[in-house]
Every structure is written in C-alpha cells, then in structure tokens.
Amino acid sequence: MLTDHRTTVVAIVATVTCLGLTSCTAASAQDDATPSGPPRAADGVLPDHTSAYDTDLPGIAKLDPALRKAVQQAETAMKNDGIKMQVTTGWRSKKYQQELLDKAIRKYGTKKKALEYVAEPDASHHVTGHAVDIGPTNADDWLTRHGNRYGLCQTLSNEIWHFELVTQPGDDCPPMTDPAKN
C-alpha cells in the first residue's frame, strides 16, 4: 500500500513538472514569435552609415525593389560627386512605426500634432517599403535637386530627408504633401 502511495505521489509530481515545463516552453515560443522591447534590426532599425547596398539588413532588403534600385543608383551618383549618402531609415515594421508615433505623441502632447510628423503604422509608406529617409543634409539637398533623374522625390514638405519613388526617371516631381494640412 505504501509503495502504491509513493508511486501515485511521484506520478503527480512528474505530471505537474511536465505541465509546468510545457507552459514555460509555450510562453517562451510566444516570446520568440512576438518579441517585446524596443525595435531591433529585424524591425528595420538601421545602424549609422547604412548604405542602400547593405541588403543584408531588413530595413534595406524589405524596401520595394524598384525603390531600392533607384536609391542605389542615386547613392552611386552622389559618391561620384563627392557626397557620402546614408539611408537613415527604410522599411519599418508596424511595431517600429508605432513606437515612433508613441514617442511623437509624448513629445508633441497630442496624437493630432504627432501625426504631422509621424504616420500611423497602417498609413506609413515606410511600413510598405515605399519610402526612405536619407542623410546627411548635403545628400538630402543633392537628392532634392537631382533625385527625379532616378524617379526619387521629396514627398513631404516638412521632411527634407523623406524620399519616395513617385515619378518616372527624368520627369518632374509632383507637389509635396503638407502633413499639417491633412
């Protein structure tokens, strides 16, 4: 009788331990699927001095292929003109875009004011891979003057660094959008 009792206790302990491990493993798998914490490279965060040719980085690799090619061509032309260009941000995950919006809301005090500077994830052209931010300022200036050769145009009046592929190479750029009026 004592042996049966011990066997039952051992079986119960083993079952509880197994269930606990299964629960921990499931929680760990969920954590891996939706990592918490600040955005990372997998969300599109780019290191300083990123080139449009750094296609091993998700922020570059997940750009629309036509946009990526146009930015690469512009980067090469800038280099020939003695200007070093970097992509400060390209494709972004919805998580990354939401964090940028949340920071803007804290900075500007209201969502309405923040939306003048940062789009919601479902409206951001970065999230779709159709926008890049370029730096430094002399590269922005060069791209504003010559980007249409590659189909690249500054599209937002309040962001000299924000470019999209919105025209045919060689055509004029369309008028910019003023986010404060939307």
N, C-alpha and C positions, 0 to 999 in steps of 0.2 A: 504494500500500500504506500509506503514512504517513497519507494522508487517511482511509482506512478505519479505521485505528487510532484517530485523533483522533475520528472520528465515534462509534466504539464507546465511547471514554472519556467523551465528552460525554453520550452516551445513558445510560451507567451513572450518572454524576454526577446527571443530571436525574432518573433513576428513584429514586435514593437520597434526593435532596432532596424529591421528591414524596412518597415514603413517610414521610419524617420529618415533613413538614407535615401529612400525613393523620393520623399518630399524634398529633401535638400538638393538632390540631383535635378529634380524638375525645376526648382526655383533657380538653380544655377543655370540651367538651359535657357530659362526665360530671360535671365540677366544677360546672357550672351546674345540673345535674339534682339533685345531692345536695351542696349547699354545706357546706363544713366550717367550723369555727369556732364561736363562741358563737351561741346562738339570737338571732334577729332579729325584726323586726316580722312577717315572714311566718310565723314560728313561734308568734306570739301574744304576744310581748313588747309590753307597753303602756307608753307614756310616762306620767310623773306627771300627775295631774289628768285622767285619761281619764274621759269621760262615757259612760254607756250609750247615748247618742245618737251617739257617734263611730263610726258604722257603716262608715267608710272604712278602719278598722283591722281586720285579720283577727281579732284577739283578741275583737272585738265582733261583727263581721259573721258569724263562724262559730259563734256561740252558737245553740243551739236557738231558733228564732223565738219560741216561747211564753215561754221564759225571758227572752230579750232584752226582749220587750214588758213583762213583769212588772217587770223591773228598771228599765226606763224610767219606768213608772208610779210606782214607789216613789221613784225619784230626783226626779220632779216633786213628789210629795207632801212629800218631805223638804225640798226647796227652799222650798215654801210654809210649812214650819215653821222656816225659817231655818237649815237644816243643809245643808252642801255635801258631797255624796257623790262618791266616785270609785270606778271599777272598777280595782282594782289588778292583777287578772288575770282573764281569762275563758277562752275557748278557748285550748288549748295544743297544739302539735304533739307527737308522740311524742318527737321529739328534745329539745324543751324540757323535757318531763316527765322524761325520762331524765337530763338534766343536773341537774335539781333533786334527783332521787333520788341521783345520784352525789355531789352536794355534801352531802346529808344523811348519806350513809354516811361520808364523810370527817369530818363534824362529830361524829357520834354514835358512830363507831367500828365499828358493825356494821350489816349490812343489816336485821336484825330490829328493832333500835332505830330506824333511819331510817324504816322502814315505819310507825311510829307517827305520823309527821309528813308523809310524802310517799308517795303511792301509786305503784305501778309503772305504766308507760305503758298497759298493757292493762287496768288496773283504775281509772284516773283518770277521774272524771266531768268534769274539765276537758278531757281529750282528746276526749271525745264531745260537748263543748259543752253539758253539762248542769250546770255549776257555775260560780259566780263568787265571787271574793274581793272584799270591799268595804272601804273605808276612808273616812275615819279612824274612830277608836274611837266617836265620838259617832254616826256613821252606822251602825256595827255595832249599837250599843245601840238606836237607833231601829228598825232593821230587825228586831232580835230581838223587840222589843215590838209592832211593827205589820206586819211582813212577811207574816204569814198573811193579811192583807187582800188580798194580791196572789198568794197561794199560795207565797210565799217563806219558807223556814225554814232556820235554822242546823241543819245535819245532823251536824256533828262536834263532840263535846263539848270537844275541845282546840283548836278553831279558831273564835274568835268572829267571824271575818271571812268564813267559808265558808258560802255560801247556795245552795240548790237549790230548784227548783220541785217540791215534793213533796206538796202538798195543794191542794184546791180553794180558790179565793179565799174567805176568811171562815171556813174550817174551822180546827180546831186543828192545830198542827204535831205530827208523830209524835215519839216519843222519839229523842234523838240517839244516834248511834253513838259508842262509845268505842274509838278505834283501838288503844289499848294492850291491849285485851282480845281483839283479833282475831288 
